Amino acid sequence: KEIIMSDAGDGINAERGNWKFSGDTTKSFDNHVSKSVPLYLEGHDLICDISDFFVKDNSIVYEVGCSTGTLSLKLSEHNILKKDAKFVGVDIEEDMIKIANEKKESFPELNVYFEAADILSVDMEQADMIVCYYTIQFITPSVRQKLIDKLYQNLNWGGALLLFEKVRGADARFQDIITASYIEYKLRKGYSADDILSKSRSLKGVLEPFSSQGNVDMLKRAGFIDINTIQKYLCFEGFLAIK
């Protein structure tokens, strides 16, 4: 008999082709993602460091797909000396925003806000920096360009979009090498072969990465010209795009 639901690691149950960012997943999310994505926490530090170049007094900063709010809180704390700089975390999952708001209660001095909403329906303020940290890969490809277009339009001139994504290899050979190496990485992190397979099955049709070039092309179609890779590990890449 086929097992419909199985353990994807860290106590997270996952169904085939039906990975969710709600419910019980939220309880283990921070631990799970920091183990599953190479350089995940280092990426947080890097984004905070890069924010020094773009966040000023009275700046607006958005994190699209903020999940439990960890990075938005770090960014706000990192820039606490920037007078009236405001940080807004948006996520479509109400369960994630609930946890983000619970975390926020421990940092009343931070000018950070969390909103449960579809970013495509949010009336955004003009921002100096927008962060998408492993988020866009989960958005339906048919509306992905529309979203990047909106983010470009809502950036001030000279503002930055920090786009971190899982990416596909440039061709089949590279994809095979990258996939095999990433499996080895997850095994070293303590995940079992069953965990890895269950997670992979649950992400079918949910996680749809573009190649590195595909992401660059999408950014260029939105209007970005100045684009540079700032972090890369196998199939995980961070881009800095400046308007």
N, C-alpha and C positions, 0 to 999 in steps of 0.2 A: 504494500500500500504506500502510495506517495505521501511524503511528509510535506504538508502545505506551509506550516510555520516552523521555523527552527531558530537556533541561537546564532546570532551574528557576532558574538563576542561581547564581553562586558555586561552580560545579562540582558542584552537587547534582543528581543524576539523580532524576526523579520519574515514577511511573506514574499513569495516569489513575485518579482515585478511590482512590488507594492511597498517600498521603503517609505517610512513616515518620519517626520520631524516633530510629531506630537505625541501625547500620551506618555507612556513609560520611557520612551526614548529620551525625553528631556532630563530624566533623573541621572542618566549616565553619559549624557552627551559630551560634556566638557572633557571628561576622562577619555572617552572613546575616540573623539576626533583628534585629541592631542597625541594619541598613540597611533592612529591610523594614517595621519597626514604628516609626512616628513617635514621637519623644520616648522611645525605649526606655531609653536610658541615663539620661536626665533622670528617668524614672520610678523608676529604682533610687535616685537621689539623694533623690527625694521620699519614698520609702518609708523610707529611712534617717533622714531628718529627722523623719518622723512617729513613728518608733519611739521617739524621745526621750520621747514622751508616755505610752508603754505598757510599755516594757521596763524592768524594775527588777532589783535584786539577786535572784537565784534564779529569774528568769522562764524560762519555756519558750516558745520561738518556733518555729513550723513554717512551712516553705515547701512547699506542695503543688505538685508538678510542677516541681521545682528544676532540671531539665535538667542542665547542666554545673556547677552549683553557684555560679555567679558572684554572684548576688544574696545567697545565704545567707552566703557568705564576706564580702561587703561589710557585711551587717547585723551579723555577729559582730564584725568589726573596728571598726565604728562604735560598738558598745556594749561594747568591751573593758573599760571601767572599771566595768561593772555586774557585781558579784561573783557568780560562779557562774551567770550567765545562760547558758542552753544553747540552741543553735540546731540544728534538725533539718530536713534537706532530704530530701524523699521524692519519688521518681520511679519510675514503673512500668517504665521502660526501663533495663535493666542496663548498656547501653553508655554511657548518660549518667552513671550513677552511677560507673562506672569512671573517667571523665574527672574527675568532681567529686572523687573521692578522690585522684586524681593531683595536682589543684590543691591540695588540702588539705595535702599533704606539704610545701608551701612555706610553710605558716602553722601550725607546730606549737603556737603560743601561743594559737590560737583554739579556743574550746569549741564546735566545730561537728561534726556527724555527718551522714552520708549513708546512706540506706537505699533499696534497690531493692525496692519493694513497691507493691501497689495500696492507696491510702490508705483505701479502704473496709474493708480487712481489717486495718489497723494499729490496735493498741491504744494510742490516743493518751493522753498525759498532759494534764492541764488546763493550758491555755496562756493567756498574756497577749496574744499576737498571732499571727495566722495570715495568711500571704500566699499568694494565688493569682495569679500574674503571667502572664496570657495562657495559662491552663491549662484552666479549666473549659469553655471553648468547644470543646475537643476531646473532652470526655466525653459519652457518649451521653445525649441529653436525657432518656431514660426513667429514668436513675439520678441525674441532676444534682441534683434536689431532695433526694434521699436524702443526697447528699454534703454539701450546704450545711446540711442539718439536723444532720448529724454534727459539722460544724465549729462550728456554733452551740453545740451541747451540750457541746463540749470546750473552749469558751472560758470563762475566769473572768468573773464579773460585772465590767463595765467594760473588758473586753478588746476588741480590735479585729480585724476581718477586713478585709484590704485585697484587694479583688477588682478586677483589671484584665482587661478583656475587649474583644475586637472586638465591635462592636454593629451591629445593623441599623438602618436609618433608620426614622423614625416612620411614613412612608408611602412609596408607590412613587416619588413625585417626589423626595423627599429622598434615597431610596436611589439613584436615578439620578445625582443631583448628587454624592453622596458617593463612589460607585463611580468615576465619571469623574475626580473630583479625586484620588482615591487612585492611579489609574493614572498621572496626571501626576506625582504625587509619586515613584512608583517609576521612571518614566522619567528624572526628574532625578537619581535615585540611581545611574543608569548601567545599569539593567536594560533589556534589549531587549524589543520587543513579544513575541517568541517566548518569552523567559524568563517574562514576566508571564502569558502564556496557559498555558504549561506548568504553572506553579505553581497557577494557578486551577483547571485541570483535575484536578490531583493532589489538591486539597483537597475535591473534590466528595464529599459524604457523610462527610467526615472532620472538617471545620470546620463547626460548626452554631451560629452566633451567635444570641443572643436580642437583642431591642431593648433600649434603655436601660430602658424601663418593664418589660419582661419580666424583666430582672435584678433590678430593685428589687422587683417582685412576689415573685420567688423568695426574696429575702432576708427580706421581710416574712413570708412563709409559714413560714420557719424560726424566726421569733421576733424578728428585728431590727426596731427601731422607729426608731432614730437612724441615718439613712443620708444621705451627702452625696457628690456628685461632687467629686473633688479634682484630676482631670486629664482633659482632653478634646481630642482632635484628630481631626476627621472621624469615622471609625468606630472609634476607639480611645478607651476610657473607663476611668477608674479610680474606684472607689467606696470610700469608707471607711464601714464599718458598725460601730457600737459596741454591745456587749451591755449 
